Amino acid sequence: MFTPRYQNEQTDLLMKALLALSTTDEAYRFCEDVLTVQELKSITQRLEVAVMLRQKVTYQDIAHQTGASTATISRVNRSLQYGADGYQMVLDRLAATEDIQQK
C-alpha cells in the first residue's frame, strides 16, 4: 500500500481537485489559476524529461532539447527509478492513449 509523504488536509484537497477535472480545457483553466508560469513550465519540463528518459535519450540530448539542467534530469531519473511510480503510471496511461510515443 502506498503512503504519501506529504499527505495532509491541504494536499488531500488538491488531489481531489485534480480528480474533479474532466477535460483538458478544465485542466488548463485550473493550472492557470493555481500555478505561476514558471511552476507550470517546470512541471511540463519534468514530464518531458521523464518521457525522454523512458525513451533512453541521453542526458546530454535531453538537456539540449529541453533546456533542463542535469540536476533536474537526474532528479526525474531518480523518481523514475526509485519514486512512488507516479511518473510510470502517468506515462503508461498516456502511452496507452497514444498521447506520447513509445520508442
Secondary structure, DSSP 8 states (H G I E B T S, - for coil): ----TT-SHHHHHHHHHHHH--SHHHHHHHHHHHS-HHHHHHHHHHHHHHHHHHTT--HHHHHHHH---HHHHHHHHHHHHHS-SHHHHHHHHHHHTTSS---
